[in-house]
Amino acid sequence: MSTVSETVVSGSLVAAAPLAALAGLVSFASPCVLPLVPGYLSYVTGMTGAELAEQRRGRLLAGVLLFVAGFSVVFVSYGVIFGGLGRWLLEYQDTITRVLGGVTIVFGLAFMGLIPGLQRTVKSGRLPAAGLAGAPLLGVLFGLGWTPCIGPTLGAVQSLAVTEASAERGALLSLAYCLGLGLPFVAAALAYRWALGAFDAVKRHYPLVMRTGGGMLVLIGVLLVSGLWGDLTIELRSWISGFEPVI
């Protein structure tokens, strides 16, 4: 099996990647992101709300993809850094995993709103020019400035990146997170009017969204602290060992 194949079908990565994508989706549905989506779409395209409603999809999709690419660069860089750190800390991996599990539990409780002050948003005072040219830079600013706000979910993903002990796997986990966060933006660009109605439905159920998302993070933390995460990945490795990947 090639190195690339081993990375992709690693038992731990198979378990962690869907959780990372789900964490990205939870971040998108959070109160600090979802209500601002129409504003983001307008800004990255330089189009007014009326023009967006006219379904000018080509420009809208281009702006969103550039915006998503911008914050993906930031978050994937985090994954590379944290995954690389894990490689150097393999000697203490068991202890670090349990400590990070405890941190993840705290993140989950914070996402539920049970720990005030851990969901603050730090925004840049200067924004790039509106339109397609400024869309990637706005994505970078989103990745940097909104990190404290979406920190609980992103922090849980980076905790998993450390346990992967590999910069490559850390990058793949962060990429999965970016897909979970970015694909709803793309869906909103492709179906703007429908998306606004769907977002309104999510807003009406914010307490449930926050409790569910926080509960997911707490569960991940418990798995890490208890050592069950390692048992799960070992089981997955044995389960997929009989399959030969295409690449």
Secondary structure, 3 states (H helix, E strand, C coil): CCHHHHHHCCHHHHHHHHHHHHHHHHHHHCCCCHHHHHHHHHHHHCCCHHHHHCCCHHHHHHHHHHHHHHHHHHHHHHHHHHHHHHHHCHHHHHHHHHHHHHHHHHHHHHHCCCCCCCCCCCCCCCCCCCCHHHHHHHHHHHHHHCHHHHHHHHHHHHHHHHHHCCHHHHHHHHHHHHHHHHHHHHHHHHCHHHHHHHHHHHHCCHHHHHHHHHHHHHHHHHHHHHCHHHHHHHHHHHHHCCCCCCC
